[in-house]
Amino acid sequence: MSVNIKQVETKKELKAFVQFFYDLYRDCDHAVPFLFNDELGTLSRTSNPAFEYCNAAYFLAYKEGKVVGRIAGIINTRANTRWQTPMVRFGWFDFIDDQEVSAALISAVEQWGAGQGMTEIGGPFGFDDMDREGMLVEGFDRLSTMYINYNHPYYPQHMEAMGGFRKDNDYLEYRIRVPEVTPPKFAKLAEMVEKRYNLHVHKFTRKELLTEGKGKQLFDILNTTYNNLYGFAQLSDKQIDKLVNDYLRMADLNLVTAVLDGNENNKMIGFGVSFPSFSKALQHTRDGRLLPFGWWHMLRVVKWHKTDTVDLLLIGVLPEYRTKGANALIFNDLISYYRQYGFKWAEAMPQMETNKGVLSQWQYLEAENHRRHRIYVRSIHSAKE
């Protein structure tokens, strides 16, 4: 039977688009279900502030009347301008093990993008860098997290079989054993940094983050810190407001650390944000829905830290402070709270394989590079030839 590709036009079809992931990975022990309503919100033009500068189209693949694949096409005009690349992104790319299905989905996004002047296709990407990026190419036997993509091993095989796609970037993820004692390197460096540079750790209050502007300052630092990283586009004020409301409002503030410069009127110059892992709790939800009993498993993590793993989501230090050891202050502080909460492992979120400065910091800890995600790119013109 031939593949039928249909663009998503109705709310019912959008729900089917989201639902396909749960159906495809229902029996997979390593995949983590994403929250259903969060997925709908991200894909919604009225809920996601990234649509200020993004356009998107969603496609479903059918065989014999059954959904067998999905893909999102996204044009991020801000990123395309920043990197001077007329690229259509693909994301939310999932499919059965059928080469005809995956190729038809990619073709649908290429045709849609080419109709709007795009000459290159790349992904998997989200709308911005706060969304999930990359296709899993190593680490299929490891439990995923709610912040990254999981996919079956046949996905990269399909990409290679399509022809024309090349690796454009790889992200590495590390699993780190939380040390029983803070490594001397961190402890000594943190003490030296405080004395020499008058930098010190600060723990936020909820009021500071939500009503006194510190949450926005944190993401302003992220905009500066990540500005030159692969594919990054500046977050807008509306996006920052949403991130503050969605994440920092519910964060355990012991797991959020800022670094202030005492010589600059206690200006914030760096931060680290971590959350207890929701991976196993999400696996107890019914297709990413909190009812009837999923809420209880999520609450156990939020309120009582009932997990042995913490996710290290974001670290940002202003460029002029990176050589002053501000990272050591962040890790020295966070590790102490990880031990208090009984976390045994930390999951470091994706880092570019070319970012040697960031990757080198794990040498002082027992760390394993246990997953790799890849961004693929090809020319739309060469794909059609």
Sequence and secondary structure as in RCSB ss.txt:
>XXXX:A:sequence
MSVNIKQVETKKELKAFVQFFYDLYRDCDHAVPFLFNDELGTLSRTSNPAFEYCNAAYFLAYKEGKVVGRIAGII
NTRANTRWQTPMVRFGWFDFIDDQEVSAALISAVEQWGAGQGMTEIGGPFGFDDMDREGMLVEGFDRLSTMYINY
NHPYYPQHMEAMGGFRKDNDYLEYRIRVPEVTPPKFAKLAEMVEKRYNLHVHKFTRKELLTEGKGKQLFDILNTT
YNNLYGFAQLSDKQIDKLVNDYLRMADLNLVTAVLDGNENNKMIGFGVSFPSFSKALQHTRDGRLLPFGWWHMLR
VVKWHKTDTVDLLLIGVLPEYRTKGANALIFNDLISYYRQYGFKWAEAMPQMETNKGVLSQWQYLEAENHRRHRI
YVRSIHSAKE
>XXXX:A:secstr
   EEEE  SHHHHHHHHHHHHHHTTT SS     HHHHHHHH TTT GGGGTEEEEEEEEEETTEEEEEEEEEE
EHHHHHHHT  EEEEEEEEE S HHHHHHHHHHHHHHHHTTT  EEEES  SSTTS   EEEE TTS   TTS  
  THHHHHHHHHSS EEEEEEEEEEEE  SS  HHHHHHHHHHHHHH EEEE   HHHHHTSSHHHHHHHHHHHH
TTTSTT     HHHHHHHIIIIITTS GGGEEEEEEGGGTSEEEEEEEEEE  HHHHTTSBTTB TTTHHHHHHH
HHHH  SSEEEEEEEEE GGGGGGTHHHHHHHHHHHHHHHHT  EEEEEEEETT HHHHGGGGGS EEEEEEEEE
EEEEHHHHH 
